[in-house]
């Protein structure tokens, strides 16, 4: 069995439903995973150090400050 992901643009399309009714395919819904979470997992996997909440807060504040200074 092969698994692929299909994004349905128009939910009115009935072809997939008909194929499922014929037991040719199985439709299962999965929780949407964003590209950001995938990127975050990759970054965390490469890091040996754990980032503290204080470090994250400082970084966010620096970025916000630089944006609003423009």
C-alpha positions as CSV (number, residue, x, y, z in Angstrom):
1,X,0.0,0.0,0.0
2,X,1.2,3.5,-0.8
3,X,0.2,6.6,1.1
4,X,0.0,10.0,-0.5
5,X,-1.4,13.3,0.6
6,X,-4.0,15.1,-1.5
7,X,-5.2,18.6,-0.8
8,X,-8.8,19.0,-2.0
9,X,-9.3,22.4,-3.4
10,X,-13.0,22.1,-4.1
11,X,-14.9,20.0,-1.5
12,X,-17.7,19.5,-4.0
13,X,-15.6,17.0,-5.9
14,X,-17.1,13.6,-5.4
15,X,-14.7,11.4,-7.3
16,X,-12.7,10.4,-4.2
17,X,-15.8,9.7,-2.3
18,X,-17.0,7.4,-5.1
19,X,-13.7,5.6,-5.1
20,X,-13.9,5.1,-1.4
21,X,-17.4,3.7,-1.7
22,X,-16.1,1.1,-4.2
23,X,-13.4,0.2,-1.6
24,X,-10.7,1.2,-4.0
25,X,-9.2,3.9,-1.7
26,X,-9.4,4.7,2.0
27,X,-10.0,8.3,3.0
28,X,-8.6,9.3,6.4
29,X,-8.3,12.7,7.9
30,X,-5.2,13.7,9.7
31,X,-4.3,16.6,11.9
32,X,-2.7,19.3,9.8
33,X,1.0,19.8,10.5
34,X,2.4,23.1,9.5
35,X,5.7,23.6,7.7
36,X,6.8,25.6,10.7
37,X,6.5,22.6,13.1
38,X,8.5,20.5,10.7
39,X,11.2,23.1,10.5
40,X,11.2,23.5,14.2
41,X,11.7,19.7,14.7
42,X,14.6,19.7,12.3
43,X,16.3,22.6,14.1
44,X,15.8,21.0,17.5
45,X,17.2,17.7,16.3
46,X,20.5,19.4,15.3
47,X,20.9,21.3,18.6
48,X,22.4,19.7,21.7
49,X,21.5,22.6,23.9
50,X,18.0,23.2,25.2
51,X,16.7,26.8,24.8
52,X,15.1,28.3,27.8
53,X,12.0,30.4,27.8
54,X,14.0,33.4,28.9
55,X,16.3,33.1,25.8
56,X,13.3,32.8,23.5
57,X,11.6,35.8,25.1
58,X,14.8,37.9,24.7
59,X,15.1,36.9,21.1
60,X,11.5,37.8,20.3
61,X,11.9,41.1,22.0
62,X,15.0,42.0,20.0
63,X,13.2,41.1,16.7
64,X,10.2,43.2,17.6
65,X,12.4,46.1,18.6
66,X,14.3,46.0,15.4
67,X,11.0,45.8,13.4
68,X,9.4,48.8,15.1
69,X,12.6,51.0,14.8
70,X,12.2,51.0,11.1
